[in-house]
Amino acid sequence: MMPHELTIIFEKGDSGWWVATIPEVPGAVSQGRTKTEARQMVLDALRELMAVRRETALRERGEASDVESIPLTG
């Protein structure tokens, strides 16, 4: 069964900013001056990354393919 949660890892960068990554989703990385800002920024990055990947997949899918959307809650 797929987990219903994602992990955010926060690390203090050399510049003093917090770097936030979501290890379950390659490419979901961002940073912020505070952990709260880094959390919001990485969640925004996740949404944008998912939208781009969805658009690419739909554009490149085969003619005979079916598409289904599923919620990630619950």
PQR file of N, CA, C, O and H, with PARSE charges and radii, in Angstrom:
ATOM      1  N   MET A   1       0.841  -1.185   0.000 -0.4000 1.5000
ATOM      2  CA  MET A   1       0.000   0.000   0.000 -0.0000 2.0000
ATOM      3  C   MET A   1       0.886   1.248   0.000  0.5500 1.7000
ATOM      4  O   MET A   1       1.903   1.299   0.692 -0.5500 1.4000
ATOM      5  N   MET A   2       0.494   2.234  -0.769 -0.4000 1.5000
ATOM      6  CA  MET A   2       1.248   3.470  -0.858 -0.0000 2.0000
ATOM      7  C   MET A   2       1.074   4.299   0.407  0.5500 1.7000
ATOM      8  O   MET A   2      -0.042   4.431   0.909 -0.5500 1.4000
ATOM      9  H   MET A   2      -0.332   2.193  -1.331  0.4000 1.0000
ATOM     10  N   PRO A   3       2.178   4.867   0.937 -0.5600 1.5000
ATOM     11  CA  PRO A   3       2.033   5.704   2.134  0.2800 2.0000
ATOM     12  C   PRO A   3       1.234   6.964   1.819  0.5500 1.7000
ATOM     13  O   PRO A   3       1.239   7.448   0.687 -0.5500 1.4000
ATOM     14  N   HIS A   4       0.550   7.489   2.831 -0.4000 1.5000
ATOM     15  CA  HIS A   4      -0.290   8.677   2.667 -0.0000 2.0000
ATOM     16  C   HIS A   4       0.427   9.930   3.155  0.5500 1.7000
ATOM     17  O   HIS A   4      -0.213  10.944   3.432 -0.5500 1.4000
ATOM     18  H   HIS A   4       0.546   7.096   3.750  0.4000 1.0000
ATOM     19  N   GLU A   5       1.733   9.863   3.258 -0.4000 1.5000
ATOM     20  CA  GLU A   5       2.474  11.032   3.713 -0.0000 2.0000
ATOM     21  C   GLU A   5       3.812  11.114   3.005  0.5500 1.7000
ATOM     22  O   GLU A   5       4.328  10.118   2.500 -0.5500 1.4000
ATOM     23  H   GLU A   5       2.253   9.039   3.032  0.4000 1.0000
ATOM     24  N   LEU A   6       4.357  12.298   2.977 -0.4000 1.5000
ATOM     25  CA  LEU A   6       5.676  12.529   2.419 -0.0000 2.0000
ATOM     26  C   LEU A   6       6.575  13.049   3.528  0.5500 1.7000
ATOM     27  O   LEU A   6       6.097  13.514   4.563 -0.5500 1.4000
ATOM     28  H   LEU A   6       3.938  13.108   3.388  0.4000 1.0000
ATOM     29  N   THR A   7       7.864  12.968   3.307 -0.4000 1.5000
ATOM     30  CA  THR A   7       8.856  13.387   4.278 -0.0000 2.0000
ATOM     31  C   THR A   7       9.533  14.658   3.785  0.5500 1.7000
ATOM     32  O   THR A   7       9.877  14.757   2.608 -0.5500 1.4000
ATOM     33  H   THR A   7       8.253  12.590   2.466  0.4000 1.0000
ATOM     34  N   ILE A   8       9.727  15.620   4.661 -0.4000 1.5000
ATOM     35  CA  ILE A   8      10.543  16.790   4.332 -0.0000 2.0000
ATOM     36  C   ILE A   8      11.783  16.733   5.221  0.5500 1.7000
ATOM     37  O   ILE A   8      11.684  16.643   6.445 -0.5500 1.4000
ATOM     38  H   ILE A   8       9.447  15.540   5.617  0.4000 1.0000
ATOM     39  N   ILE A   9      12.942  16.785   4.588 -0.4000 1.5000
ATOM     40  CA  ILE A   9      14.209  16.833   5.321 -0.0000 2.0000
ATOM     41  C   ILE A   9      14.726  18.266   5.261  0.5500 1.7000
ATOM     42  O   ILE A   9      14.842  18.845   4.181 -0.5500 1.4000
ATOM     43  H   ILE A   9      13.022  16.857   3.594  0.4000 1.0000
ATOM     44  N   PHE A  10      15.034  18.831   6.419 -0.4000 1.5000
ATOM     45  CA  PHE A  10      15.563  20.189   6.520 -0.0000 2.0000
ATOM     46  C   PHE A  10      17.037  20.119   6.891  0.5500 1.7000
ATOM     47  O   PHE A  10      17.418  19.415   7.827 -0.5500 1.4000
ATOM     48  H   PHE A  10      14.939  18.361   7.296  0.4000 1.0000
ATOM     49  N   GLU A  11      17.851  20.843   6.162 -0.4000 1.5000
ATOM     50  CA  GLU A  11      19.271  20.932   6.480 -0.0000 2.0000
ATOM     51  C   GLU A  11      19.693  22.393   6.406  0.5500 1.7000
ATOM     52  O   GLU A  11      19.249  23.134   5.529 -0.5500 1.4000
ATOM     53  H   GLU A  11      17.541  21.415   5.402  0.4000 1.0000
ATOM     54  N   LYS A  12      20.545  22.795   7.324 -0.4000 1.5000
ATOM     55  CA  LYS A  12      21.043  24.165   7.327 -0.0000 2.0000
ATOM     56  C   LYS A  12      22.133  24.277   6.266  0.5500 1.7000
ATOM     57  O   LYS A  12      23.133  23.562   6.322 -0.5500 1.4000
ATOM     58  H   LYS A  12      20.906  22.194   8.037  0.4000 1.0000
ATOM     59  N   GLY A  13      21.940  25.171   5.303 -0.4000 1.5000
ATOM     60  CA  GLY A  13      22.909  25.364   4.233 -0.0000 2.0000
ATOM     61  C   GLY A  13      24.074  26.237   4.679  0.5500 1.7000
ATOM     62  O   GLY A  13      24.025  26.854   5.743 -0.5500 1.4000
ATOM     63  H   GLY A  13      21.127  25.752   5.257  0.4000 1.0000
ATOM     64  N   ASP A  14      25.123  26.285   3.858 -0.4000 1.5000
ATOM     65  CA  ASP A  14      26.310  27.080   4.160 -0.0000 2.0000
ATOM     66  C   ASP A  14      25.995  28.562   4.309  0.5500 1.7000
ATOM     67  O   ASP A  14      26.652  29.273   5.069 -0.5500 1.4000
ATOM     68  H   ASP A  14      25.163  25.783   2.994  0.4000 1.0000
ATOM     69  N   SER A  15      24.979  29.024   3.574 -0.4000 1.5000
ATOM     70  CA  SER A  15      24.611  30.446   3.612 -0.0000 2.0000
ATOM     71  C   SER A  15      23.740  30.793   4.821  0.5500 1.7000
ATOM     72  O   SER A  15      23.393  31.956   5.022 -0.5500 1.4000
ATOM     73  H   SER A  15      24.444  28.446   2.957  0.4000 1.0000
ATOM     74  N   GLY A  16      23.387  29.782   5.627 -0.4000 1.5000
ATOM     75  CA  GLY A  16      22.521  30.008   6.779 -0.0000 2.0000
ATOM     76  C   GLY A  16      21.049  29.772   6.487  0.5500 1.7000
ATOM     77  O   GLY A  16      20.230  29.757   7.406 -0.5500 1.4000
ATOM     78  H   GLY A  16      23.669  28.837   5.463  0.4000 1.0000
ATOM     79  N   TRP A  17      20.703  29.587   5.216 -0.4000 1.5000
ATOM     80  CA  TRP A  17      19.323  29.295   4.845 -0.0000 2.0000
ATOM     81  C   TRP A  17      19.035  27.822   5.097  0.5500 1.7000
ATOM     82  O   TRP A  17      19.955  27.005   5.142 -0.5500 1.4000
ATOM     83  H   TRP A  17      21.369  29.599   4.470  0.4000 1.0000
ATOM     84  N   TRP A  18      17.750  27.479   5.261 -0.4000 1.5000
ATOM     85  CA  TRP A  18      17.323  26.094   5.385 -0.0000 2.0000
ATOM     86  C   TRP A  18      17.051  25.517   4.003  0.5500 1.7000
ATOM     87  O   TRP A  18      16.342  26.124   3.200 -0.5500 1.4000
ATOM     88  H   TRP A  18      17.003  28.143   5.224  0.4000 1.0000
ATOM     89  N   VAL A  19      17.607  24.357   3.731 -0.4000 1.5000
ATOM     90  CA  VAL A  19      17.355  23.637   2.483 -0.0000 2.0000
ATOM     91  C   VAL A  19      16.377  22.516   2.809  0.5500 1.7000
ATOM     92  O   VAL A  19      16.610  21.728   3.726 -0.5500 1.4000
ATOM     93  H   VAL A  19      18.182  23.863   4.383  0.4000 1.0000
ATOM     94  N   ALA A  20      15.294  22.449   2.065 -0.4000 1.5000
ATOM     95  CA  ALA A  20      14.251  21.440   2.300 -0.0000 2.0000
ATOM     96  C   ALA A  20      14.133  20.541   1.080  0.5500 1.7000
ATOM     97  O   ALA A  20      14.061  21.022  -0.051 -0.5500 1.4000
ATOM     98  H   ALA A  20      15.104  23.089   1.320  0.4000 1.0000
ATOM     99  N   THR A  21      14.113  19.227   1.312 -0.4000 1.5000
ATOM    100  CA  THR A  21      13.947  18.256   0.231 -0.0000 2.0000
ATOM    101  C   THR A  21      12.851  17.269   0.604  0.5500 1.7000
ATOM    102  O   THR A  21      12.619  16.982   1.778 -0.5500 1.4000
ATOM    103  H   THR A  21      14.171  18.836   2.231  0.4000 1.0000
ATOM    104  N   ILE A  22      12.183  16.759  -0.425 -0.4000 1.5000
ATOM    105  CA  ILE A  22      11.198  15.689  -0.246 -0.0000 2.0000
ATOM    106  C   ILE A  22      11.798  14.462  -0.932  0.5500 1.7000
ATOM    107  O   ILE A  22      11.726  14.347  -2.155 -0.5500 1.4000
ATOM    108  H   ILE A  22      12.371  16.992  -1.379  0.4000 1.0000
ATOM    109  N   PRO A  23      12.386  13.546  -0.165 -0.5600 1.5000
ATOM    110  CA  PRO A  23      13.140  12.440  -0.764  0.2800 2.0000
ATOM    111  C   PRO A  23      12.307  11.484  -1.617  0.5500 1.7000
ATOM    112  O   PRO A  23      12.846  10.830  -2.510 -0.5500 1.4000
ATOM    113  N   GLU A  24      11.018  11.395  -1.357 -0.4000 1.5000
ATOM    114  CA  GLU A  24      10.167  10.504  -2.152 -0.0000 2.0000
ATOM    115  C   GLU A  24       9.933  11.030  -3.564  0.5500 1.7000
ATOM    116  O   GLU A  24       9.497  10.282  -4.438 -0.5500 1.4000
ATOM    117  H   GLU A  24      10.580  11.926  -0.631  0.4000 1.0000
ATOM    118  N   VAL A  25      10.220  12.312  -3.793 -0.4000 1.5000
ATOM    119  CA  VAL A  25       9.954  12.940  -5.095 -0.0000 2.0000
ATOM    120  C   VAL A  25      11.248  13.603  -5.590  0.5500 1.7000
ATOM    121  O   VAL A  25      11.552  14.729  -5.195 -0.5500 1.4000
ATOM    122  H   VAL A  25      10.574  12.920  -3.082  0.4000 1.0000
ATOM    123  N   PRO A  26      12.002  12.923  -6.443 -0.5600 1.5000
ATOM    124  CA  PRO A  26      13.238  13.508  -6.959  0.2800 2.0000
ATOM    125  C   PRO A  26      12.986  14.871  -7.596  0.5500 1.7000
ATOM    126  O   PRO A  26      12.062  15.032  -8.393 -0.5500 1.4000
ATOM    127  N   GLY A  27      13.808  15.840  -7.241 -0.4000 1.5000
ATOM    128  CA  GLY A  27      13.668  17.177  -7.792 -0.0000 2.0000
ATOM    129  C   GLY A  27      12.885  18.133  -6.911  0.5500 1.7000
ATOM    130  O   GLY A  27      12.887  19.338  -7.162 -0.5500 1.4000
ATOM    131  H   GLY A  27      14.559  15.710  -6.594  0.4000 1.0000
ATOM    132  N   ALA A  28      12.210  17.623  -5.879 -0.4000 1.5000
ATOM    133  CA  ALA A  28      11.451  18.484  -4.971 -0.0000 2.0000
ATOM    134  C   ALA A  28      12.403  19.031  -3.908  0.5500 1.7000
ATOM    135  O   ALA A  28      12.575  18.444  -2.840 -0.5500 1.4000
ATOM    136  H   ALA A  28      12.209  16.644  -5.675  0.4000 1.0000
ATOM    137  N   VAL A  29      13.012  20.167  -4.228 -0.4000 1.5000
ATOM    138  CA  VAL A  29      14.018  20.805  -3.377 -0.0000 2.0000
ATOM    139  C   VAL A  29      13.774  22.301  -3.395  0.5500 1.7000
ATOM    140  O   VAL A  29      13.453  22.867  -4.440 -0.5500 1.4000
ATOM    141  H   VAL A  29      12.871  20.645  -5.095  0.4000 1.0000
ATOM    142  N   SER A  30      13.923  22.945  -2.246 -0.4000 1.5000
ATOM    143  CA  SER A  30      13.844  24.396  -2.186 -0.0000 2.0000
ATOM    144  C   SER A  30      14.558  24.867  -0.934  0.5500 1.7000
ATOM    145  O   SER A  30      15.179  24.071  -0.230 -0.5500 1.4000
ATOM    146  H   SER A  30      14.183  22.486  -1.397  0.4000 1.0000
ATOM    147  N   GLN A  31      14.473  26.150  -0.658 -0.4000 1.5000
ATOM    148  CA  GLN A  31      15.130  26.704   0.526 -0.0000 2.0000
ATOM    149  C   GLN A  31      14.361  27.901   1.045  0.5500 1.7000
ATOM    150  O   GLN A  31      13.498  28.448   0.358 -0.5500 1.4000
ATOM    151  H   GLN A  31      13.969  26.797  -1.231  0.4000 1.0000
ATOM    152  N   GLY A  32      14.682  28.302   2.266 -0.4000 1.5000
ATOM    153  CA  GLY A  32      14.065  29.474   2.863 -0.0000 2.0000
ATOM    154  C   GLY A  32      14.916  29.983   3.999  0.5500 1.7000
ATOM    155  O   GLY A  32      15.789  29.279   4.506 -0.5500 1.4000
ATOM    156  H   GLY A  32      15.383  27.857   2.824  0.4000 1.0000
ATOM    157  N   ARG A  33      14.652  31.213   4.395 -0.4000 1.5000
ATOM    158  CA  ARG A  33      15.414  31.806   5.504 -0.0000 2.0000
ATOM    159  C   ARG A  33      15.093  31.113   6.829  0.5500 1.7000
ATOM    160  O   ARG A  33      15.936  31.041   7.724 -0.5500 1.4000
ATOM    161  H   ARG A  33      13.943  31.785   3.983  0.4000 1.0000
ATOM    162  N   THR A  34      13.850  30.598   6.942 -0.4000 1.5000
ATOM    163  CA  THR A  34      13.421  29.875   8.142 -0.0000 2.0000
ATOM    164  C   THR A  34      12.922  28.490   7.713  0.5500 1.7000
ATOM    165  O   THR A  34      12.681  28.243   6.531 -0.5500 1.4000
ATOM    166  H   THR A  34      13.166  30.656   6.215  0.4000 1.0000
ATOM    167  N   LYS A  35      12.772  27.600   8.687 -0.4000 1.5000
ATOM    168  CA  LYS A  35      12.219  26.277   8.364 -0.0000 2.0000
ATOM    169  C   LYS A  35      10.794  26.411   7.845  0.5500 1.7000
ATOM    170  O   LYS A  35      10.406  25.687   6.929 -0.5500 1.4000
ATOM    171  H   LYS A  35      12.968  27.801   9.647  0.4000 1.0000
ATOM    172  N   THR A  36      10.015  27.314   8.405 -0.4000 1.5000
ATOM    173  CA  THR A  36       8.640  27.509   7.953 -0.0000 2.0000
ATOM    174  C   THR A  36       8.613  27.968   6.501  0.5500 1.7000
ATOM    175  O   THR A  36       7.821  27.465   5.704 -0.5500 1.4000
ATOM    176  H   THR A  36      10.330  27.902   9.149  0.4000 1.0000
ATOM    177  N   GLU A  37       9.475  28.920   6.155 -0.4000 1.5000
ATOM    178  CA  GLU A  37       9.543  29.396   4.775 -0.0000 2.0000
ATOM    179  C   GLU A  37      10.037  28.288   3.846  0.5500 1.7000
ATOM    180  O   GLU A  37       9.524  28.138   2.737 -0.5500 1.4000
ATOM    181  H   GLU A  37      10.118  29.329   6.803  0.4000 1.0000
ATOM    182  N   ALA A  38      11.020  27.517   4.284 -0.4000 1.5000
ATOM    183  CA  ALA A  38      11.551  26.415   3.473 -0.0000 2.0000
ATOM    184  C   ALA A  38      10.472  25.363   3.240  0.5500 1.7000
ATOM    185  O   ALA A  38      10.380  24.818   2.140 -0.5500 1.4000
ATOM    186  H   ALA A  38      11.437  27.639   5.185  0.4000 1.0000
ATOM    187  N   ARG A  39       9.647  25.062   4.255 -0.4000 1.5000
ATOM    188  CA  ARG A  39       8.551  24.103   4.125 -0.0000 2.0000
ATOM    189  C   ARG A  39       7.564  24.566   3.056  0.5500 1.7000
ATOM    190  O   ARG A  39       7.179  23.789   2.182 -0.5500 1.4000
ATOM    191  H   ARG A  39       9.721  25.505   5.149  0.4000 1.0000
ATOM    192  N   GLN A  40       7.156  25.834   3.129 -0.4000 1.5000
ATOM    193  CA  GLN A  40       6.212  26.371   2.152 -0.0000 2.0000
ATOM    194  C   GLN A  40       6.798  26.357   0.749  0.5500 1.7000
ATOM    195  O   GLN A  40       6.112  26.015  -0.214 -0.5500 1.4000
ATOM    196  H   GLN A  40       7.469  26.464   3.839  0.4000 1.0000
ATOM    197  N   MET A  41       8.062  26.729   0.636 -0.4000 1.5000
ATOM    198  CA  MET A  41       8.711  26.781  -0.674 -0.0000 2.0000
ATOM    199  C   MET A  41       8.847  25.389  -1.283  0.5500 1.7000
ATOM    200  O   MET A  41       8.650  25.228  -2.488 -0.5500 1.4000
ATOM    201  H   MET A  41       8.620  27.007   1.418  0.4000 1.0000
ATOM    202  N   VAL A  42       9.180  24.377  -0.473 -0.4000 1.5000
ATOM    203  CA  VAL A  42       9.334  23.029  -1.030 -0.0000 2.0000
ATOM    204  C   VAL A  42       7.978  22.440  -1.396  0.5500 1.7000
ATOM    205  O   VAL A  42       7.882  21.663  -2.346 -0.5500 1.4000
ATOM    206  H   VAL A  42       9.339  24.508   0.505  0.4000 1.0000
ATOM    207  N   LEU A  43       6.929  22.795  -0.661 -0.4000 1.5000
ATOM    208  CA  LEU A  43       5.589  22.333  -1.027 -0.0000 2.0000
ATOM    209  C   LEU A  43       5.129  22.997  -2.320  0.5500 1.7000
ATOM    210  O   LEU A  43       4.479  22.358  -3.148 -0.5500 1.4000
ATOM    211  H   LEU A  43       7.006  23.426   0.110  0.4000 1.0000
ATOM    212  N   ASP A  44       5.464  24.277  -2.499 -0.4000 1.5000
ATOM    213  CA  ASP A  44       5.174  24.953  -3.767 -0.0000 2.0000
ATOM    214  C   ASP A  44       5.946  24.283  -4.907  0.5500 1.7000
ATOM    215  O   ASP A  44       5.400  24.061  -5.988 -0.5500 1.4000
ATOM    216  H   ASP A  44       5.992  24.796  -1.827  0.4000 1.0000
ATOM    217  N   ALA A  45       7.218  23.963  -4.657 -0.4000 1.5000
ATOM    218  CA  ALA A  45       8.033  23.287  -5.675 -0.0000 2.0000
ATOM    219  C   ALA A  45       7.436  21.927  -6.026  0.5500 1.7000
ATOM    220  O   ALA A  45       7.430  21.537  -7.193 -0.5500 1.4000
ATOM    221  H   ALA A  45       7.661  24.143  -3.779  0.4000 1.0000
ATOM    222  N   LEU A  46       6.937  21.206  -5.028 -0.4000 1.5000
ATOM    223  CA  LEU A  46       6.306  19.901  -5.259 -0.0000 2.0000
ATOM    224  C   LEU A  46       5.086  20.048  -6.162  0.5500 1.7000
ATOM    225  O   LEU A  46       4.918  19.286  -7.114 -0.5500 1.4000
ATOM    226  H   LEU A  46       6.943  21.523  -4.079  0.4000 1.0000
ATOM    227  N   ARG A  47       4.235  21.029  -5.862 -0.4000 1.5000
ATOM    228  CA  ARG A  47       3.038  21.251  -6.692 -0.0000 2.0000
ATOM    229  C   ARG A  47       3.419  21.577  -8.136  0.5500 1.7000
ATOM    230  O   ARG A  47       2.828  21.036  -9.070 -0.5500 1.4000
ATOM    231  H   ARG A  47       4.371  21.648  -5.089  0.4000 1.0000
ATOM    232  N   GLU A  48       4.383  22.440  -8.318 -0.4000 1.5000
ATOM    233  CA  GLU A  48       4.823  22.818  -9.663 -0.0000 2.0000
ATOM    234  C   GLU A  48       5.452  21.636 -10.399  0.5500 1.7000
ATOM    235  O   GLU A  48       5.188  21.421 -11.582 -0.5500 1.4000
ATOM    236  H   GLU A  48       4.863  22.879  -7.559  0.4000 1.0000
ATOM    237  N   LEU A  49       6.277  20.883  -9.700 -0.4000 1.5000
ATOM    238  CA  LEU A  49       6.924  19.716 -10.289 -0.0000 2.0000
ATOM    239  C   LEU A  49       5.897  18.682 -10.734  0.5500 1.7000
ATOM    240  O   LEU A  49       6.008  18.120 -11.823 -0.5500 1.4000
ATOM    241  H   LEU A  49       6.492  21.057  -8.739  0.4000 1.0000
ATOM    242  N   MET A  50       4.899  18.432  -9.893 -0.4000 1.5000
ATOM    243  CA  MET A  50       3.852  17.480 -10.245 -0.0000 2.0000
ATOM    244  C   MET A  50       3.045  17.957 -11.440  0.5500 1.7000
ATOM    245  O   MET A  50       2.679  17.154 -12.298 -0.5500 1.4000
ATOM    246  H   MET A  50       4.808  18.889  -9.008  0.4000 1.0000
ATOM    247  N   ALA A  51       2.759  19.265 -11.509 -0.4000 1.5000
ATOM    248  CA  ALA A  51       1.993  19.816 -12.634 -0.0000 2.0000
ATOM    249  C   ALA A  51       2.768  19.659 -13.937  0.5500 1.7000
ATOM    250  O   ALA A  51       2.197  19.268 -14.955 -0.5500 1.4000
ATOM    251  H   ALA A  51       3.056  19.917 -10.811  0.4000 1.0000
ATOM    252  N   VAL A  52       4.055  19.958 -13.914 -0.4000 1.5000
ATOM    253  CA  VAL A  52       4.880  19.833 -15.125 -0.0000 2.0000
ATOM    254  C   VAL A  52       4.981  18.374 -15.559  0.5500 1.7000
ATOM    255  O   VAL A  52       4.851  18.062 -16.743 -0.5500 1.4000
ATOM    256  H   VAL A  52       4.519  20.276 -13.087  0.4000 1.0000
ATOM    257  N   ARG A  53       5.211  17.486 -14.598 -0.4000 1.5000
ATOM    258  CA  ARG A  53       5.323  16.061 -14.941 -0.0000 2.0000
ATOM    259  C   ARG A  53       4.001  15.519 -15.467  0.5500 1.7000
ATOM    260  O   ARG A  53       3.995  14.694 -16.381 -0.5500 1.4000
ATOM    261  H   ARG A  53       5.316  17.740 -13.637  0.4000 1.0000
ATOM    262  N   ARG A  54       2.875  15.970 -14.902 -0.4000 1.5000
ATOM    263  CA  ARG A  54       1.555  15.544 -15.378 -0.0000 2.0000
ATOM    264  C   ARG A  54       1.337  16.009 -16.816  0.5500 1.7000
ATOM    265  O   ARG A  54       0.936  15.225 -17.675 -0.5500 1.4000
ATOM    266  H   ARG A  54       2.881  16.640 -14.160  0.4000 1.0000
ATOM    267  N   GLU A  55       1.604  17.286 -17.070 -0.4000 1.5000
ATOM    268  CA  GLU A  55       1.427  17.836 -18.415 -0.0000 2.0000
ATOM    269  C   GLU A  55       2.296  17.107 -19.432  0.5500 1.7000
ATOM    270  O   GLU A  55       1.839  16.805 -20.534 -0.5500 1.4000
ATOM    271  H   GLU A  55       1.930  17.923 -16.372  0.4000 1.0000
ATOM    272  N   THR A  56       3.534  16.824 -19.072 -0.4000 1.5000
ATOM    273  CA  THR A  56       4.448  16.106 -19.967 -0.0000 2.0000
ATOM    274  C   THR A  56       3.935  14.700 -20.241  0.5500 1.7000
ATOM    275  O   THR A  56       3.913  14.258 -21.390 -0.5500 1.4000
ATOM    276  H   THR A  56       3.905  17.069 -18.177  0.4000 1.0000
ATOM    277  N   ALA A  57       3.524  13.999 -19.194 -0.4000 1.5000
ATOM    278  CA  ALA A  57       3.028  12.629 -19.362 -0.0000 2.0000
ATOM    279  C   ALA A  57       1.781  12.594 -20.231  0.5500 1.7000
ATOM    280  O   ALA A  57       1.644  11.715 -21.082 -0.5500 1.4000
ATOM    281  H   ALA A  57       3.542  14.358 -18.261  0.4000 1.0000
ATOM    282  N   LEU A  58       0.865  13.544 -20.026 -0.4000 1.5000
ATOM    283  CA  LEU A  58      -0.361  13.572 -20.830 -0.0000 2.0000
ATOM    284  C   LEU A  58      -0.057  13.898 -22.293  0.5500 1.7000
ATOM    285  O   LEU A  58      -0.677  13.346 -23.202 -0.5500 1.4000
ATOM    286  H   LEU A  58       0.976  14.257 -19.334  0.4000 1.0000
ATOM    287  N   ARG A  59       0.880  14.778 -22.507 -0.4000 1.5000
ATOM    288  CA  ARG A  59       1.254  15.157 -23.868 -0.0000 2.0000
ATOM    289  C   ARG A  59       1.945  13.995 -24.604  0.5500 1.7000
ATOM    290  O   ARG A  59       1.764  13.832 -25.810 -0.5500 1.4000
ATOM    291  H   ARG A  59       1.384  15.227 -21.769  0.4000 1.0000
ATOM    292  N   GLU A  60       2.729  13.196 -23.884 -0.4000 1.5000
ATOM    293  CA  GLU A  60       3.516  12.138 -24.503 -0.0000 2.0000
ATOM    294  C   GLU A  60       2.865  10.759 -24.445  0.5500 1.7000
ATOM    295  O   GLU A  60       3.449   9.786 -24.922 -0.5500 1.4000
ATOM    296  H   GLU A  60       2.876  13.329 -22.904  0.4000 1.0000
ATOM    297  N   ARG A  61       1.671  10.657 -23.873 -0.4000 1.5000
ATOM    298  CA  ARG A  61       1.028   9.346 -23.719 -0.0000 2.0000
ATOM    299  C   ARG A  61       0.599   8.779 -25.069  0.5500 1.7000
ATOM    300  O   ARG A  61       0.388   9.511 -26.037 -0.5500 1.4000
ATOM    301  H   ARG A  61       1.196  11.448 -23.486  0.4000 1.0000
ATOM    302  N   GLY A  62       0.477   7.466 -25.104 -0.4000 1.5000
ATOM    303  CA  GLY A  62       0.039   6.797 -26.314 -0.0000 2.0000
ATOM    304  C   GLY A  62      -1.439   7.025 -26.583  0.5500 1.7000
ATOM    305  O   GLY A  62      -2.214   7.299 -25.667 -0.5500 1.4000
ATOM    306  H   GLY A  62       0.648   6.872 -24.319  0.4000 1.0000
ATOM    307  N   GLU A  63      -1.821   6.909 -27.839 -0.4000 1.5000
ATOM    308  CA  GLU A  63      -3.220   7.137 -28.232 -0.0000 2.0000
ATOM    309  C   GLU A  63      -4.185   6.160 -27.563  0.5500 1.7000
ATOM    310  O   GLU A  63      -5.326   6.520 -27.271 -0.5500 1.4000
ATOM    311  H   GLU A  63      -1.192   6.686 -28.584  0.4000 1.0000
ATOM    312  N   ALA A  64      -3.746   4.948 -27.322 -0.4000 1.5000
ATOM    313  CA  ALA A  64      -4.629   3.928 -26.762 -0.0000 2.0000
ATOM    314  C   ALA A  64      -4.625   3.923 -25.229  0.5500 1.7000
ATOM    315  O   ALA A  64      -5.194   3.020 -24.615 -0.5500 1.4000
ATOM    316  H   ALA A  64      -2.819   4.656 -27.559  0.4000 1.0000
ATOM    317  N   SER A  65      -3.995   4.913 -24.613 -0.4000 1.5000
ATOM    318  CA  SER A  65      -3.906   4.918 -23.150 -0.0000 2.0000
ATOM    319  C   SER A  65      -5.163   5.514 -22.526  0.5500 1.7000
ATOM    320  O   SER A  65      -5.868   6.312 -23.144 -0.5500 1.4000
ATOM    321  H   SER A  65      -3.533   5.646 -25.111  0.4000 1.0000
ATOM    322  N   ASP A  66      -5.423   5.109 -21.291 -0.4000 1.5000
ATOM    323  CA  ASP A  66      -6.496   5.675 -20.484 -0.0000 2.0000
ATOM    324  C   ASP A  66      -5.862   6.514 -19.394  0.5500 1.7000
ATOM    325  O   ASP A  66      -4.716   6.273 -19.014 -0.5500 1.4000
ATOM    326  H   ASP A  66      -4.850   4.461 -20.789  0.4000 1.0000
ATOM    327  N   VAL A  67      -6.583   7.486 -18.890 -0.4000 1.5000
ATOM    328  CA  VAL A  67      -6.083   8.365 -17.841 -0.0000 2.0000
ATOM    329  C   VAL A  67      -7.050   8.342 -16.665  0.5500 1.7000
ATOM    330  O   VAL A  67      -8.265   8.420 -16.851 -0.5500 1.4000
ATOM    331  H   VAL A  67      -7.514   7.682 -19.198  0.4000 1.0000
ATOM    332  N   GLU A  68      -6.514   8.235 -15.462 -0.4000 1.5000
ATOM    333  CA  GLU A  68      -7.325   8.265 -14.243 -0.0000 2.0000
ATOM    334  C   GLU A  68      -6.633   9.174 -13.240  0.5500 1.7000
ATOM    335  O   GLU A  68      -5.416   9.095 -13.076 -0.5500 1.4000
ATOM    336  H   GLU A  68      -5.527   8.172 -15.311  0.4000 1.0000
ATOM    337  N   SER A  69      -7.377  10.024 -12.576 -0.4000 1.5000
ATOM    338  CA  SER A  69      -6.845  10.858 -11.503 -0.0000 2.0000
ATOM    339  C   SER A  69      -7.254  10.256 -10.177  0.5500 1.7000
ATOM    340  O   SER A  69      -8.383   9.793 -10.017 -0.5500 1.4000
ATOM    341  H   SER A  69      -8.366  10.089 -12.710  0.4000 1.0000
ATOM    342  N   ILE A  70      -6.326  10.263  -9.217 -0.4000 1.5000
ATOM    343  CA  ILE A  70      -6.619   9.713  -7.893 -0.0000 2.0000
ATOM    344  C   ILE A  70      -6.222  10.728  -6.826  0.5500 1.7000
ATOM    345  O   ILE A  70      -5.213  11.418  -6.976 -0.5500 1.4000
ATOM    346  H   ILE A  70      -5.409  10.639  -9.347  0.4000 1.0000
ATOM    347  N   PRO A  71      -6.992  10.825  -5.767 -0.5600 1.5000
ATOM    348  CA  PRO A  71      -6.605  11.712  -4.666  0.2800 2.0000
ATOM    349  C   PRO A  71      -5.515  11.049  -3.818  0.5500 1.7000
ATOM    350  O   PRO A  71      -5.459   9.822  -3.734 -0.5500 1.4000
ATOM    351  N   LEU A  72      -4.674  11.831  -3.208 -0.4000 1.5000
ATOM    352  CA  LEU A  72      -3.618  11.282  -2.341 -0.0000 2.0000
ATOM    353  C   LEU A  72      -3.976  11.387  -0.868  0.5500 1.7000
ATOM    354  O   LEU A  72      -3.117  11.173  -0.012 -0.5500 1.4000
ATOM    355  H   LEU A  72      -4.719  12.827  -3.277  0.4000 1.0000
ATOM    356  N   THR A  73      -5.215  11.708  -0.556 -0.4000 1.5000
ATOM    357  CA  THR A  73      -5.633  11.802   0.836 -0.0000 2.0000
ATOM    358  C   THR A  73      -6.366  10.535   1.242  0.5500 1.7000
ATOM    359  O   THR A  73      -6.838   9.770   0.401 -0.5500 1.4000
ATOM    360  H   THR A  73      -5.912  11.881  -1.251  0.4000 1.0000
ATOM    361  N   GLY A  74      -6.451  10.330   2.557 -0.4000 1.5000
ATOM    362  CA  GLY A  74      -7.262   9.246   3.078 -0.0000 2.0000
ATOM    363  C   GLY A  74      -6.682   7.947   2.904  0.5500 1.7000
ATOM    364  O   GLY A  74      -7.276   6.947   3.306 -0.5500 1.4000
ATOM    365  H   GLY A  74      -6.068  10.952   3.240  0.4000 1.0000
TER
END
